[in-house]
Amino acid sequence: MNATSATAILKNARRGDSAAIEAILPLVYDELHALARACFRRERVEHTLQPTALVHEAYLRLIDETSVEWQDRTHFFGIAARSMRQILVEHARRHMAEKRGGDRVAVTLSGRLGDDEQDSLDLLDVNQALTELAGYDARKARVVELRFFSGLTVEEVAVELDASLTTVERDWRMARAWLRRRLRRAEHGS
């Protein structure tokens, strides 16, 4: 199925068309599952949530979402990535509450924020830093979200944000540098 027909089905599903809702999951499932697996590559090994459960929870949220008009497949997967991020953060918060503040959830940013980045970072710190960045520059935060959580290429992010490739590349470089500094401060408690 081509991207145009998938986009049409997504829009029909968004409008509540039950046939489209049934048709969309098989079309997007493999990509959603790949996105979830990518999220879990950065999670701790003993994580109690599994990629399949993350896909199902994110899908349910996407189908129930009433305030978003999906523009196309890229937009849909960007929203899916944001939903998965929110689910993982909620799960990490519940896990911390159960342990009364112990064992923060570690993720690795290797291959995303920098190929040389090998340290494990706390998912809640990453989420907080990204929220903070959004307060300064929403577009840069969105670039990070789409690259890090969605795994989109710079070219796909440019299309999603309707921005030039040069702008997205610059935003990506600047956002990575800002996040590295912010996460180092969080790591050292300053």
Helices and strands as residue ranges (DSSP letters): H 3-14, H 18-41, H 51-64, H 73-98, E 106-108, E 120-122, H 123-136, H 138-144, I 145-149, H 154-161, H 165-187
